[in-house]
Amino acid sequence: MKDNQARIILFSLFFTLIFCASAQDREMLRFDENGEFKIAQFTDTHINMDKNSNFKSYEIIRGVLEKEHPDFVILTGDIVTQSNPTKGYEHFAGMFSKLEIPWAVVFGNHDSQGELSRSDLAELLKTQAFCLNNDVGGIAGNSNFILPVYGRNNTPEALLYCMDSHSRSTLQPLVEGYGWFDFSQIMWYREKSLEYTRQNGGSPLPALAFFHIPLPEYTDAWNNKTTPPVGVKNEDECSPDINTGMFSAMLECGDVMGTFVGHDHINDYIGVHYNIALAYGRVTKVMKGEDDPLAGGRIIVLKEGQRKFDTWIRDMNGVKELPCSWPETFFSKKKFN
């Protein structure tokens, strides 16, 4: 009897260890055997299940995933905008877990306008299957975290900075408009970037940054005549009126190759400002205007050990749009080298 109990305990421990190792492996993002890591960015779905509004966004996302088979999905804000978003995010979790794709969310200006605060949303997402959200806390915002992408040597070879670009100005009525990065976030970014650079022998790791509201420098990227953007601008950039210096921090740290945002539904360009790519995703909810971009998602493919990435749009009809490569599409080899 005691031997049987001992066997049962050993088997239980064995399967528990296997399960924990498997769960941990799912949470560890990795380059594949070809040295590539594919990201699918979806943005501004504005799902409201209570009103059956923009429910087609789920179908669009599923279609892009089946076409692209990404290693990771990032949702860049204004995702579930109903009063209680729990069911909406549970639907996402069910879809991504069925496909065994890890995912994460950075908050937009509309995400916390319902019953749940940003901190409530952060706690909710931590409980969802395959979701990697893990807010660092102690700084402004509630979707600030870093996801390393590991290489063949089990060391970080790239970084994904996920950040909360907030909602509205906190200085109203003096300053109207949208929110901006807090100095605590910029300090956190600088400290973590320096830490990873030191661990990498003084060389900055290739990095991407994901958030919702475009930086003020996006306008400069669109107006860059020397290095023209790829994609369309159908509305003015809805950036904050206050510039607290996140772009200059990224420029000085030297790790971020490109930033990827949403917010402006009918912009999808990727431009250049001081050798950093400033990009929009593709709106994932169906727009109504005849000239509006067709709903879909942006695909980004990182290359292990290289400061480069490929990117394109996959629209809701499965068509590949606006393919380009960083830095080759934007710089001649002579200029870049």
Disulfide bonds with the S-S distance in Angstrom:
none
